[in-house]
């Protein structure tokens, strides 16, 4: 692990139905983060549009684009100008009839480094992602950028410790989670609180189990004609699961947080979870359910 500090910028924002407007807004907020000292800036999931997976509508496939493509081209120019790494979650059109929920990573010199395709695809009321997205086929990825080596996982991937573990074992110094998750406005406050706490807790557990920082960036605001309130609550956890930054549930926020990556070694030596892994005993994890010998 690197003995260095890095400034992480998080962009929590509302979106509109106009992709160009959202891209311009995101770029403005990247500039804001860079002005505050950010070296790596993470945008939320599918930031160029409203969260369209609330309905199964073939028209929404028109929102997709190639990666690399127009959005990554625009962001590459910004990354080079500002000397920042950009993590950008986009709706990828791979070819006719094949689409992915994908995050592109652009290095501080403007170079496109590659992409991660979301592996776990949900299908829940108001989150009909299986209609749109083919599961990722690139596996888990790390990106070696100017300022840090990190992994990117996307939203529903948050609930799977296997994804975090594999990405950390590949050498990720930070785990980033671009996200789009919210509350149905018909829900009661107790349910809202319980859901958010579960969402934050599972990600903080990835930080603890793997001894790395976790950065989770969510969207905010009312969508779906007011039926959905995206809950914001973006946060950063240190390798012991302590929340060192927490965003509000209802406001746009651009935040810059310094992370000391050198602390990973201290956490991993004092609580040596990686040392004590019994890798000889984990083969059953590849089964769907252990109900037969």
N, C-alpha and C positions, 0 to 999 in steps of 0.2 A: 504493500500500500504506500501511496505517496505521502511524503512529509510536507504537506502544503495546505494552504487555506484557499477556499474558492467562494466567490459570491454568487449565490443562486437567486435569480429573479423569478417570481411567480406572478402570473397574470390571471386574475379571476374577473370575468366580465360577462355582461349580458350580450345577447346576439339578436339580430333581426333576420328578416326573410331575404335580405339582399347580400349575397356573398361578397361582392366587392366592398360594400360598406363594412362588413365584419373584418375583412382582411386589412382594410385601411385602419380600422380601429385597433386591431391587434398590433399592427406595425407602430402606431403611435404609442401604444403602451410598452412595446419593446424598447422604443426610444426612451421612454420615461424610466424604465428599469435600468437601461444602460447608463443614463444620466445619474442614477443613484449608485452606480458602481457594479451593476450585475455583469457577470462574465458568462453565465449560462442562464438562458431564459426559457421557461417551460410554459407553453400555452395549454389551455384546456382541450378536452376531447371535442373533435368536430367543430372547431371554433368558427369556421367560415359560414355556418348556417345555423338556423334553429335546429333543435334536436328533432329530426324528422321521423325517427323510428316509432313515434307514437301511433302511426297508422301504416298500413300496408298499401302503398300508393306507388304505382309504376312511374309516375311522373317524377318522383324523388330521385330516381336513378340519374336524372339529368344534372343533379348536383355534383356528381362524381367527376374526378379528373385524373389524369395520369400523374404518376410520381416517378421521376421528376416531371414537373409540369409547370403551369402558370404560377401557382402559389409558391412552390419551392423556388422558382426563378426570382420572384419578387423578394422572398425572404432571404435568399442567398445574397442579393445585392445589399440588403440591410445588414446582414450578419457581417459582411466584409467591411462595410462602411463603419460600423460601430465596434468591430472586433469582439463580437459576442457569438456564442454558440446558441442555436435556436432549436427547440424541440417542438415540432409542429404536427398536430394530429389532423389528418385529412381523410376524406372519403375517396378511396382509390378505385379508378376504373382500370383494371388490369388488361382486359380485352372485352369484346362484346359478350355480355352475359356473365362476366366474372368480376366481382367487386369485393373489396376488402376495407376494413376499418384499420387504417394504417397511420403510423407515426414516422415522419421523416426527421432526420437529424442533419443539421447543417453546421459545419465547423466555423470557427471564428474568421477564417480567411474566405468564407463564402462557398467553400467546397461542400457539395452534397456527399455525405458519408454513407448513407444507406437508409434502410427502412426496417421497421418492425411491424408485422401484421398481427393484429389481435388474435390470440389463440382461443380464448374462451368467449363464446357468443351466446348471450342470453336470449330468452324468449319469454317475456312476462307481459302482463297488461301494461300498455303504454311504452313498452321497450321491446318492440318486435324486430329485434336485430337479425334474427335468422333469415328473415325475408330478404334482407339486403346484403348481408356480409357472408362471404365464404370464410371458414376458419383459416387462420394463418397457417402457412406451410413453410415458413422460413426458420421455424424454431425460435428459441430464445436468443437474444442478441445483446452484445455489449458494443459500445461505441467509444473509441479512443479519440478524444477531442483534445484541443490545445490545453484546456484547463483541468480536465478530469476524465477518467474512464467510468462510464455509467451504463446502466441498463434502463430500458423503457418497457413498461407493461401498461396495459390500457384497461381502465375501468373494471369490467367484470373479472379481468385477471386478478384484481385486488383480493378476491376471496380465496385464492388458491396458493397455499404456502409452497406447493411444489414449484410454481412458476418463479416465485421470489428466490427460493433456494437455488434452483438451477442457474438463474441469472447471477446471483451472488457468487456461486462457485466458479462462474466463468471469469470473475475478476471485477465485477461492478463495484465501484466505490460508493455509488449512490444509486438508489432505485427511484425512478420517476414514474408517476401514475397520472397521466392526463385522464380526466374523468368527466362524465355527465350523469349526475344522479340527483334526484329530487324527491320531494314529497307531493303526493296527491293532496290538493287543497281540501279535500273532503275528510282527510284524516284528523284524528285528535292529536293534541300536543304530546301526550304521553307516548303514543306510537312513533311520532316524529323523533322524539328524543331517543327512544330505544333504537330506532333504525340508524340514526347518525352515530350513536355511541358504538354500535356494532361495526359500522363502516370504518370508523377511526381506529377502533381497537384492533381489528384484524390487520390493518396496515402497520400499526405500531408494533404488533407482534412480529411482523417480518423484519423490522429494524432490530429487534432484540435477538431473534433467532439467528440472524445472519451478521450481526455486528456492523451494520451500515446505516447511513442516514436514509430516510425515506421522505420524498417530496411528493405530495398529492395535490393536484390542481383541479378544482371543480368549477363548473359554470354557476352563474347565479341569475336570478330573475324569474318572472312568471312567463310560462310558455303554454302551448296547447290551449289557446283561448282562455287562459287563466286557470286551467285545471291542474297545472303542474307548477310547483315552486321549486326550481333548482336551488339546492340548499347551500351552495357556497361552502363555507367551512374548510377551505383549503388549509393545509397545515404542513409543517415540517417536523419530523421526529428525529431525535438523535439516536445513536446506536443502542441506547438503553431504553428507548421507548418514550422518553420525555418529550413533550410537545414544546418546541422552542419558538414556534410561530403558529398562530391560529387566526384565520380570517373570519369575518362576520358571515352571517347567513343571508344577508340581504343587500350587501353593497359591493360595488366593484372595488377591487383592491390591486394595486401593484406594490409588491413587497420585495425587498432585497435582504437576504439573510446570509451572513458569513458562516461557512461550515469549515471546521477544522478536521480534515480527513486523516490527519495523523492520529486522531483519537481512536480510530478503528482498531489499531493494534493493541492499545491499552484495554479496550473493552473485550477484545477477543482473547487476550491473554489472562485477564482477570476472571472472565466467565467463558471458558474455552469450549463452547458448544461445537465448533467445527472439529476440534481435536477429538472429542469424545463421540463423534458420530459412528454408529455401528453399520457401516455401509454393507457389511456382509449379511445383514439381516433385513434389508429393505426391499428385496425382490417382490414381495407381495403387493407393494404399492402400485405395481403395473396392472393389477387386476381391477376390474370395475367394482366388484364386491366379493368379499371372501366368504363364499357360502358353499364351495366345493373344494375338495382336495385335488 
